[in-house]
């Protein structure tokens, strides 16, 4: 069966997500308009709504893009894997405007569809990270009684705290100190 209509332009999604990011940076979630996103991206509003039925879904797609910018491929070396994850998140947070992170966080808190989608989006990543933490426990890197979910919070939460609350840098030295504080000193045997 032959598809009807024009084939999808592969570059449209990237242009729309970039336009949405620009619009969100400029106006925040509440001020973001699909009409302005369409205008910035040079597409019809219907093109956006065919891919993302609401502004909330469009924002979730933006967040998914941010998450995919920090790949997590466990290597079997738990310390290295967790260090690379925290380093990747920190590097991403250093280049994204703080106001954008704050607006995305607020949108997830205020808009149930965004919040539910963000939690679902991160659930798979969270499960992979907690599996690495369980591996670290079995290798004696972490105390056996530590809750893997809490350890994830201990590794990632401080990055957002620094970014959104204290404004202190999230540089490589801080990331090393954070991992060291959470996992303990590296065994160099």
N, C-alpha and C positions, 0 to 999 in steps of 0.2 A: 504494500500500500504506500502510495506516495503521499508525503506530508503536504498539508495545505499551507498556503501563504509563503511569505519570505522566510528563508532560514534565519535563525538567530545570529545576530552580530556578536561574535565572541568577545569583543572589547567593551560591549555595553555594560556588563556587570561591573567591570573594573572602573569604568568612568562613573557609573552611578554610585558605587561605594565610595569612591574618592570625593565625589560631589557631596555625598551625604556627610562624610567626615568633615569637609570644609564647612558645610552648613552648620553642623553640630558645634564645631569650634567657634563659629561666629555667633551663633544664637542659642546654643544649648538645646537640650531635648525638647523642652516646651515650645521654644521658638522655631524649631526646625520645621520646615514646610516641604512636603513632597513636591509641590509646584515649583519651588525654588531649586530643589534638588534636580528635578527634571530639566529645568532651564539651564542650570550649570553643566549638566551632563550632556545636554544637546539631544535629549530624547523626549518622547511623548510621556505624559503622566501615566497613560495606560500601559506603557512598556514597563514602568516600575511596578505598577499594581499587579501585572501578570506574574512577575517574579516574587514580589513581596506584597501580600495583600494589605498590609498596614504599615504605618510608620514604625510600629514596635518591631515587626519582623525585619524591616530594613535595618534598624539599629542592632538587632541580634546578629544579622549578617555581618555588620561592621565589627562587632565584638568577636565573632568567629574568625574574622580575618586577623584581628589582633592576637588571638590565641594561637592561630596557625603560624604566626611569626615567631613563636617560641616552641620549636619542635621538642618532643620528649620521646626519645628512642632509648629505652634502657639497654645498657651495654653489659650488665652483669657486675659492674663495679658501682655499688650503691653510693659510696661517697662521691665519686666522680659524677654519677647521674644526677644526684641531688644538687651538687654544686653547680653543674651546668644548667639545671632547671632554674635555680635561684638567680644565677648570673644572667640568663636569658630574659627572665621576667624583669630584673632590675634594668637591663639595657633597654628594653622596650619602654619601661616607665620613664626612663631618662629622656627619651626623644618624643614622647607623647605629651602634649600640653596638659598640665595638672588640671586645668578647668575641664578638659575633655574627660579625663578619668572621673572627676567629681560628678560631671553631668551623667555619664554612663552609670555610675554607681547610684546616683539619685533616681535615674529612670528605672533601674532594676528594683529599687526599693518602693517607688511610687506606682509603677505600672505592673500589675500582676503578670500580664503576658510576657513582658520583658524579663521580669524576675524569674518566672518559671522557666523560660527558655534559656536564660543565662545559667541557671542551676543545672538544667539538663545538659547544656553544652559542656559544662565543666565536670559533670559527673564521671564521664569516661576518663578524663585526664586525672581526676582525683583518685579514681580506682587504681590507675596505673602507678601513680606516685605512692599511694599507700602500700601497694604490693612491693615497691622498691624499699620502702621503710620497713616492712615486715622482713624482707631479705636482710636489711642492715641489722635488724634485731637478731636474726638467726646467726649472723656473722659476729655478733658481739659488739657491733658499732654503737648500738643503742640499747638501753636497758629494756629487758623483756617486758616490763610492766607498762612501758610508754604506749599510749594510745596512738596508733599511726595517724588517725585523723587530726589529733591535736598536734602531732609533730609537723604535719603539713601546715597547719595554722601558724606554728612557731617559726617555720621557715619563710612563709610567704606573707603573712599578716604584717610583720614589721616593715616590709617594703612599702605597703600602702599607708601604714601609719606615718612613716617618714615623709612620704610624698604628700599626703593630704593633711596631716596634723602639724608635724614639727618643721617641715620644709628642709630638714637636713639632707645632705647628699646621700645618694644611693650608689656609691662608687664601689669599685672592686674590693677595696680594703674593707668596707662595711660588709659586703657579701661574704668575704672570707671570715670575718669575725662572727657573723650571723651563723654560718654553717658550723664553724668551730664551737660556738656556744651551744648549738643544738645537738651536734653529733659528737662533740668532744674532740680531743686532739687526734690528729692523724697518726696511726701506727706506722712507723717507718722501720720495720724489722727486716 
